Amino acid sequence: MHNTINIYIGDDKEYAVAFTDSDGVAIDITGWTVILTIKDNEDDGDADALVQVKQTSHTNPTAGQTTITIPRSTTIDLTAGSYYYDIQITNATGKVKTITKGSANILKHITHAIS
């Protein structure tokens, strides 16, 4: 799966994610870690990530719902451009799976009056 996400420099950003099986039934994500990583190059190490946020508490884990939160403190110093991202999970038994990847567009904002 290849998707595009857009993030404005200096903005807080939230992505609601719902985990379901092939029949559309919610998957219990209790004990899961969900990580969103944005990098300049796909081959960069995690230490070189522009953004990496980890969610271990979830909106409604038994219903398979979480919200990935990227705080403005993480986006304020980004440079506008197109980058790479993925979302990876580690389930309660320690199995790792990349669930999506794509392009992350970092966009300039117009308003600069940040309080």
C-alpha positions as CSV (number, residue, x, y, z in Angstrom):
1,M,0.0,0.0,0.0
2,H,1.4,3.4,-0.9
3,N,-0.2,6.6,0.6
4,T,0.6,10.2,0.9
5,I,0.4,12.2,4.1
6,N,0.6,16.0,4.4
7,I,2.0,17.8,7.4
8,Y,2.3,21.6,7.7
9,I,5.5,22.9,9.3
10,G,4.8,23.9,12.9
11,D,1.4,22.2,13.1
12,D,0.2,19.5,15.4
13,K,-1.0,16.5,13.4
14,E,-3.1,13.5,14.4
15,Y,-3.8,10.4,12.4
16,A,-6.7,8.1,13.5
17,V,-5.8,4.5,12.6
18,A,-8.2,1.5,12.9
19,F,-6.9,-2.1,12.8
20,T,-9.3,-4.7,11.3
21,D,-8.9,-8.2,10.0
22,S,-9.7,-9.2,6.4
23,D,-13.4,-9.5,7.3
24,G,-13.5,-5.9,8.7
25,V,-13.6,-7.1,12.4
26,A,-11.6,-4.9,14.8
27,I,-8.3,-6.4,16.1
28,D,-7.5,-5.9,19.7
29,I,-4.3,-3.8,19.8
30,T,-3.8,-3.9,23.6
31,G,0.0,-4.1,24.2
32,W,0.9,-3.0,20.7
33,T,3.4,-0.3,19.8
34,V,2.7,1.8,16.7
35,I,5.5,3.8,15.2
36,L,5.3,6.4,12.5
37,T,8.7,7.4,11.0
38,I,9.5,10.0,8.4
39,K,12.9,10.0,6.7
40,D,14.8,12.0,4.0
41,N,15.9,8.7,2.4
42,E,14.4,5.2,2.8
43,D,17.8,3.8,3.7
44,D,18.6,6.3,6.5
45,G,18.9,4.8,10.0
46,D,16.3,5.5,12.6
47,A,18.7,7.9,14.4
48,D,18.6,10.1,11.2
49,A,14.7,10.1,11.1
50,L,13.2,13.6,10.7
51,V,10.2,12.5,12.7
52,Q,9.6,9.3,14.7
53,V,6.7,9.0,17.1
54,K,5.7,6.0,19.1
55,Q,2.2,5.3,20.4
56,T,1.9,2.8,23.2
57,S,-1.4,4.0,24.6
58,H,-4.4,3.8,22.3
59,T,-7.7,5.5,21.8
60,N,-9.8,2.3,22.1
61,P,-7.4,-0.7,22.0
62,T,-10.0,-3.4,22.2
63,A,-11.8,-1.9,19.2
64,G,-8.5,-1.6,17.3
65,Q,-8.3,2.2,17.4
66,T,-5.4,4.4,18.0
67,T,-4.3,8.0,17.2
68,I,-0.8,8.7,16.1
69,T,0.1,12.1,17.4
70,I,2.8,14.3,15.9
71,P,3.4,17.3,18.1
72,R,4.2,20.7,16.6
73,S,7.5,20.6,18.5
74,T,8.5,17.8,16.1
75,T,7.3,19.6,13.0
76,I,8.5,23.2,13.7
77,D,12.0,22.7,12.3
78,L,11.2,20.6,9.3
79,T,12.1,21.8,5.8
80,A,9.4,21.8,3.1
81,G,9.7,18.9,0.7
82,S,8.8,15.3,-0.1
83,Y,10.0,12.6,2.2
84,Y,9.3,8.9,3.0
85,Y,7.3,7.5,5.8
86,D,6.0,4.2,7.1
87,I,3.9,3.0,10.0
88,Q,5.1,-0.1,11.8
89,I,3.6,-2.1,14.6
90,T,5.0,-4.4,17.2
91,N,2.2,-6.6,18.5
92,A,1.8,-7.9,22.1
93,T,3.8,-11.1,21.2
94,G,6.7,-9.0,19.7
95,K,6.0,-9.6,16.0
96,V,6.8,-6.6,13.8
97,K,4.9,-5.6,10.7
98,T,5.0,-2.6,8.5
99,I,1.4,-1.7,7.7
100,T,1.8,1.1,5.3
101,K,4.4,3.3,3.6
102,G,4.4,6.2,1.3
103,S,5.3,9.9,0.7
104,A,5.2,12.5,3.5
105,N,4.8,16.0,2.1
106,I,6.1,18.6,4.5
107,L,4.3,21.9,3.5
108,K,5.0,25.5,4.3
109,H,2.3,27.3,6.2
110,I,1.1,30.8,5.6
111,T,0.3,32.0,9.1
112,H,3.4,32.5,11.2
113,A,1.6,33.8,14.4
114,I,2.2,30.8,16.5
115,S,1.3,31.3,20.1
